[in-house]
């Protein structure tokens, strides 16, 4: 071991003379409160934990590069998509949704797929999942949904009854539940999953034309998943299978890659599709809006400090750049609020000053003060409000987004189930028809296993939904409930 060229200090920089022995009254006597080095050490330890994320607490991440191979200036003014072979530094964080910070990696769960691109026009974050759809379409239902995935207040255990009760009463979840219970619901790691921006976003170009857009990231490593039985065995051996896989593959120079594809929909098409293109429980069929390959990203550098760079990484769908905009997708709109809000709560008001979150371009806001504000000077100290006469930064109208054209003007709490375009079954049937016989039988088996202990009334309600997708779906799950020994199906 080489000798460190500098000595240990306190946080104030004062040399530490003895890091082995506290100050005591005699060799066997009590401590003294004047031993501020001991107190500083204990106080820091007490503050090592920060609030874990309410969802997506268990995560793994790495740095890399996005390479754009197709110019998209026809659709967007975002400079990231102008020119080819442009390389943009980036960070990725993957996660499970329900498990706590110390949960096992190899769990059947959706995987978070969050990307931060440090572009020349500021940070662009895509905060998606390994599935193109989600369990609910209205954010009013999101906290309730997450409560069903977390622990029961009395037993402090996960509750399959709560999950299936909520899902069976919320048939918009059927598409995502089917993916979750299929092979892709239990990936071996995150190198072998696709990522999806999931929401509908928009592109707008120099001519102020708007297009709706979906982002897809296709794994170049292929898909790999475990059966439930395989995952039980893996968890018995290691709770950190994904961390091990991602960290060591990058450490060993085996850099994972994903192909970036976009689906682009002309603005007015949104009024014509048979499905609501802003419904997060829906995909855009590839036959109607073919994916266009526009680049790839590679992860090639591990974090040096997991806590500083991955645990404190703060992604938010609100981070867009000129040329990329939002859509009427109400789940997206809620997340635009709630992600930044979660970071202010977990990391503090100035979370974007933390190096991993800091844009690679200069930042000029008029935000002032607050906990942990590390901005020491304004470029001109007299220009600390706006408008001012002292040459402070001003707005730039050339970045104004074109107006969002919406035909609706009545404000109400509309019943989302009355909208034909929100049909909860048609696209699930399309997915079910993609599965081969082996995938179907594992789907039935996974669902029956996940229903252990769930009351019959709830199961029957859910079986009705499966039957509306395809009679084979309902029949297959019924047969598996019997085969796997559910007490109500013997
Ligand atoms: P396509 O056959 O054109 O597209 C199928 C898509 O489904 C591909 O992206 C493929 O991803 C993915 N896929 C293939 N097999 C499976 C599987 N076993 N589990 C999950 N996903 C799979 O059909 P459509 O576009 O008409 O979509 C049909 C259904 O496919 C949808 O209802 C949806 O459930 C699912 N799907 C659709 C996507 C879309 O954006 N249109 C995206 C992902 C899923 P890959 O190429 O990586 O194998």
Boltz pocket constraint, residues with backbone or C-beta under 6 A from the ligand:
constraints:
  - pocket:
      binder: B
      contacts: [[A, 132], [A, 179], [A, 182], [A, 184], [A, 194], [A, 218], [A, 283], [A, 284], [A, 285], [A, 286], [A, 287], [A, 426], [A, 427], [A, 428], [A, 430], [A, 431], [A, 434], [A, 435], [A, 439]]
      max_distance: 6.0
